Amino acid sequence: MTSNIEREALGLSPQTQRWIEEQTGQGAKVISAVSLEGGTSSVVYGVKITQGDTCHEVVLRQFTNREWLREEPELALHETAALQTASAAGLPSPQALACDPDGSACGVPSVLMSYLTGQVVLNPADRLDWLDGLARMLAEIHAVEASPIRWNYFTYNEVSRLTVPQWSRVPEAWRKMINRVQGPVPTYMSQFIHRDYHPANVLWREGQVSGVVDWVNACMGPAGIDTGHCRLNLVQMYGVEAADTFLDHYLAYARRVRCDVNDPYWDMLSLIEVLPGPPEVYQGWPDLGLNGLTPELLARRLDEYAERLVRKLDTYAAER
């Protein structure tokens, strides 16, 4: 059994332990807390609890990034609402168990949620099958009739102020791309989206997707942002071909078309989120076992992607 001292060394404060036990119910006792890998903007713990003769695990997320909280003070409420919506829609998400929205109980805003079995897989034995599973799961998310939540999509970068990155070797491609995202927004129907769908937020079990986590950015918005964000991650992690394969499989599975995700506008709008750069390796990737990435490799892949999207834009416009 983990002692109180060991638990405090892991960052789980006594008041947080008490809150978890109170929210879990009579006789609940926290016996261990282990920091989970992959989180970079908050701290996440796997918490084991005994209650009578049973022992079960829950997940605690604590929002400790002050800058993020200044920009979005309702993060705990936001994630709780998103989890409730996803669960009610039948999606394989954690279930929200309790929320400390302002940190009055735990010291920082916190969300307690159920534990999902599975593991993140970033080095699949069969990448094609793995990409197919990623695409199928996202199509299922977009197919549900989820209840609207009050948070809406917004870009992290101010589109009107974008400039061509100095680190790029293909500045003309970026210039054309910036011109496009500063132009008219394609027509779409707003829907419930994950907003941060990428391989490090997808769990696998026996070769199948078993769950999707990290719903704090979920909102109402265009489905093209989910496909675009995932493609941006795939480009950096594995290259442009992997991202294109993912999109092909998603389009084959998509059932409710409320946004033309094949319009390169959405991929461009996702790609400009890396600006001004230069690109850096997301720490979650090596933490979860994906090694060998460098800023130089990411820059080359992003440039190749920018060129591919500009060519696709010309073709897409000609076919319309």
C-alpha positions in Angstrom: 0.0 0.0 0.0 1.3 3.5 -0.9 1.8 5.7 2.2 0.6 9.3 2.5 4.2 10.5 2.1 4.6 8.6 -1.1 1.3 9.9 -2.4 2.2 13.5 -1.6 5.5 13.0 -3.4 3.5 12.1 -6.5 1.6 15.4 -6.2 -1.7 14.3 -4.8 -2.4 16.6 -1.9 -4.2 15.5 1.3 -7.2 17.7 0.5 -7.4 16.2 -3.0 -7.4 12.7 -1.5 -10.2 13.7 0.9 -12.2 15.2 -2.0 -11.8 12.0 -4.1 -12.9 9.8 -1.1 -15.9 12.1 -0.4 -17.0 12.0 -4.0 -16.6 8.3 -4.3 -18.8 7.5 -1.4 -18.9 6.0 2.1 -16.0 3.9 3.0 -13.8 5.0 0.0 -10.1 5.1 0.6 -7.4 6.3 -1.8 -4.5 3.8 -1.6 -2.3 4.9 -4.5 -1.9 7.6 -7.2 0.4 7.3 -10.2 1.1 10.1 -12.6 0.1 9.1 -16.1 2.4 9.8 -19.1 1.5 12.0 -22.1 -0.1 15.0 -20.4 1.7 18.3 -21.0 -0.8 21.0 -20.1 -2.3 19.4 -17.0 -1.5 16.6 -14.6 -3.3 13.3 -14.8 -3.3 10.5 -12.2 -4.5 7.0 -12.1 -6.0 6.6 -8.7 -6.7 3.3 -6.9 -9.5 3.3 -4.4 -10.7 0.6 -2.0 -14.4 0.6 -0.9 -15.4 -2.3 1.3 -14.1 -5.5 -0.3 -13.6 -3.9 -3.7 -10.8 -2.0 -5.4 -11.2 0.1 -8.5 -9.3 2.7 -10.4 -10.4 6.2 -11.5 -8.6 9.0 -13.3 -8.0 12.5 -11.8 -7.2 15.5 -14.0 -5.9 18.7 -12.4 -5.5 21.9 -14.3 -2.3 23.4 -13.2 -1.3 25.6 -16.2 -2.1 29.1 -15.0 -1.8 30.7 -18.4 -4.4 28.2 -19.8 -6.7 28.9 -16.8 -6.4 32.6 -17.4 -7.5 32.2 -21.0 -10.2 29.5 -20.2 -11.1 29.6 -16.5 -13.9 27.1 -16.9 -11.7 24.2 -18.1 -13.0 21.7 -15.4 -16.6 22.6 -16.2 -15.9 22.3 -19.9 -14.3 18.9 -19.7 -17.1 17.6 -17.4 -19.8 18.8 -19.8 -17.9 17.3 -22.8 -17.6 13.9 -21.0 -21.3 13.9 -20.1 -22.2 14.7 -23.7 -19.9 12.0 -25.1 -21.0 9.4 -22.7 -24.7 10.2 -23.2 -24.1 9.8 -27.0 -22.7 6.3 -26.4 -19.1 7.2 -27.3 -16.2 5.3 -25.7 -15.2 8.1 -23.4 -14.6 8.3 -19.7 -17.6 9.0 -17.5 -17.5 12.2 -15.5 -17.7 11.3 -11.8 -17.1 14.7 -10.0 -15.9 18.2 -10.7 -14.2 20.8 -8.6 -14.6 23.7 -11.0 -12.7 26.4 -9.2 -10.3 24.4 -7.1 -12.0 25.3 -3.8 -11.8 21.6 -2.7 -8.5 20.5 -4.3 -6.5 23.7 -4.6 -6.7 23.6 -8.4 -9.7 22.9 -10.8 -10.1 19.2 -11.1 -12.1 16.5 -12.8 -12.6 13.0 -11.5 -13.6 10.4 -14.2 -13.8 6.7 -14.8 -10.8 4.7 -16.0 -10.8 3.3 -19.5 -8.9 0.1 -20.3 -6.5 0.2 -23.2 -3.2 1.8 -24.1 -1.9 4.4 -26.5 -0.2 2.8 -29.5 2.2 5.0 -31.5 4.3 2.2 -33.0 1.7 -0.2 -34.5 2.7 -3.5 -36.0 0.3 -2.8 -38.9 0.1 0.9 -39.6 -2.6 0.6 -42.3 -4.9 -1.3 -40.0 -4.1 1.2 -37.2 -4.9 4.2 -39.4 -8.1 2.5 -40.5 -9.1 2.2 -36.8 -8.3 5.8 -36.1 -10.4 6.9 -39.1 -13.4 4.7 -38.2 -13.5 5.9 -34.6 -13.5 9.6 -35.7 -16.3 8.9 -38.2 -18.3 7.3 -35.4 -17.8 10.4 -33.2 -19.1 12.6 -36.0 -22.0 10.3 -36.7 -23.7 10.6 -33.3 -26.5 12.9 -32.5 -24.9 14.6 -29.5 -26.6 17.2 -27.4 -25.1 20.7 -28.0 -22.7 22.1 -25.5 -22.1 25.8 -24.9 -18.5 25.9 -26.0 -17.8 26.7 -29.6 -14.8 26.2 -31.9 -12.2 29.0 -32.3 -8.7 29.1 -33.8 -5.7 29.3 -31.5 -3.9 31.6 -33.9 -5.4 34.9 -35.0 -5.8 34.2 -38.7 -5.8 37.9 -39.8 -2.3 38.3 -38.4 -0.6 35.2 -39.9 2.8 35.7 -41.6 4.9 33.4 -43.7 7.2 31.4 -41.4 10.9 32.3 -41.7 12.0 28.7 -41.0 10.2 27.3 -44.1 12.0 26.3 -47.2 8.8 26.7 -49.3 7.5 30.2 -48.3 5.4 30.5 -51.4 3.3 27.5 -50.4 2.7 29.0 -46.9 1.8 32.3 -48.5 -0.8 30.8 -50.7 -2.1 28.8 -47.8 -2.4 31.8 -45.5 -4.2 33.7 -48.3 -6.8 30.9 -48.4 -7.5 30.6 -44.7 -7.9 34.4 -44.6 -10.6 34.1 -47.3 -14.2 32.8 -47.1 -15.0 30.0 -44.7 -16.7 27.1 -46.4 -20.3 26.3 -45.5 -20.7 23.7 -42.8 -23.2 22.5 -40.1 -21.8 22.8 -36.6 -21.7 19.6 -34.6 -20.1 18.1 -31.5 -16.4 17.6 -32.2 -13.5 16.3 -30.1 -11.2 19.2 -31.2 -8.0 17.4 -30.1 -8.4 14.0 -31.8 -4.9 12.5 -32.5 -3.2 9.2 -31.9 -2.0 10.0 -28.3 -5.6 10.5 -27.3 -6.8 7.1 -28.6 -6.7 3.9 -26.5 -6.3 0.4 -28.0 -7.1 -3.1 -26.8 -6.5 -6.3 -28.7 -6.0 -4.4 -32.0 -9.2 -2.4 -31.6 -9.9 1.2 -30.4 -11.2 0.9 -26.9 -11.6 4.5 -25.9 -10.9 8.2 -26.6 -9.7 10.5 -23.9 -8.8 14.2 -23.3 -12.2 15.8 -24.1 -11.4 19.2 -22.5 -11.3 20.9 -25.9 -14.5 19.3 -27.2 -17.0 21.9 -28.6 -19.5 22.7 -31.3 -17.7 23.2 -34.6 -16.8 21.9 -38.1 -15.9 18.2 -38.4 -13.0 19.3 -40.7 -11.2 20.6 -37.7 -11.1 17.1 -36.2 -9.8 15.5 -39.4 -7.4 18.4 -40.0 -6.0 18.3 -36.5 -5.4 14.5 -36.6 -3.8 14.8 -40.1 -1.5 17.5 -38.8 -0.3 15.2 -36.0 0.0 12.2 -38.4 2.1 14.3 -40.8 4.6 15.2 -38.1 4.7 11.8 -36.6 4.8 9.6 -39.7 4.7 11.8 -42.9 2.2 13.0 -45.4 1.3 9.6 -46.8 0.0 8.4 -43.4 -2.2 11.5 -43.2 -3.6 11.0 -46.7 -4.4 7.4 -45.9 -6.2 8.4 -42.8 -8.4 10.8 -44.7 -9.2 8.3 -47.4 -10.4 5.8 -44.8 -12.3 8.5 -42.9 -14.2 9.5 -46.1 -15.1 5.8 -46.7 -16.6 5.6 -43.2 -18.3 9.0 -42.9 -22.1 8.6 -42.7 -23.4 12.1 -41.7 -21.8 14.7 -44.0 -22.2 18.1 -42.3 -18.8 19.4 -43.4 -16.8 18.7 -46.5 -13.6 17.6 -44.8 -12.0 16.9 -48.1 -11.9 20.6 -48.7 -8.2 21.5 -48.1 -9.3 24.7 -46.3 -9.8 22.6 -43.1 -6.3 21.0 -43.3 -4.8 24.4 -44.0 -6.7 26.0 -41.0 -5.3 23.2 -38.8 -1.8 23.5 -40.2 -1.5 27.2 -39.5 -1.8 26.4 -35.8 1.9 25.5 -35.8 2.8 29.1 -36.6 4.9 31.1 -36.0 7.1 28.1 -35.1 9.6 26.8 -35.7 8.1 23.4 -35.0 9.0 21.5 -31.9 8.6 17.8 -30.9 5.6 17.4 -28.7 6.9 15.8 -25.5 4.0 13.4 -25.3 5.3 11.5 -28.4 8.7 10.4 -26.9 7.0 9.9 -23.5 4.7 7.4 -25.2 7.4 5.6 -27.1 7.6 7.4 -30.5 11.3 8.3 -30.8 13.5 9.6 -33.6 11.6 12.8 -34.3 13.6 16.1 -34.6 12.5 19.7 -35.2 14.3 19.5 -38.5 12.4 16.5 -39.6 9.1 18.1 -38.5 9.9 21.2 -40.5 10.6 19.2 -43.7 7.3 17.2 -43.3 5.3 20.4 -42.6 6.7 22.0 -45.7 5.9 18.9 -47.8 2.4 19.0 -46.4 2.0 22.7 -47.2 3.0 22.0 -50.8 0.6 19.1 -51.0 -2.3 21.1 -49.7 -1.7 24.0 -52.1 -1.6 21.5 -55.1 -4.8 19.9 -53.7 -6.4 23.4 -53.4 -5.9 24.0 -57.1 -7.4 20.6 -58.0 -10.3 21.0 -55.6 -11.2 24.4 -57.0 -11.0 23.1 -60.6 -13.4 20.3 -59.7 -16.0 22.5 -58.1 
